Amino acid sequence: MERGKKRLEKLRRRREAAVKLFEQGERQSTVARSLRVSRQSVSEWWLAWRAGDTKKLKGATEAGRRPRVQPEQLTATRSFGFYGLPGRPIEARVDP
């Protein structure tokens, strides 16, 4: 299975293909079969297309989950002297 940005791009292209089929007057069930996706997904895309919601049709812009620890929390943790487990230090991703 594809991961990351490539997968997001593939999904975006599939939604764009659905929009082109909507513009040609295709029914939702036909679009679902031709793209091999669920009718529910096509229904959501169709509603977004009708409403002009381009943000929803673009989809996600970044892959992966958001970090649980914010950069300022990491800095505060370091100021207390905690640097991670032995052999597994916490990587600092804090911009100065």
ABEGO torsion letter per residue (X at the ends): XBBEAAAAAAAAAAAAAAAAAAAAGBBAAAAAAAAGBBAAAAAAAAAAAAAGBAAAAAEBABBEBBBABBAAAAAAAAAAGBAEBBGBBBBBABBX
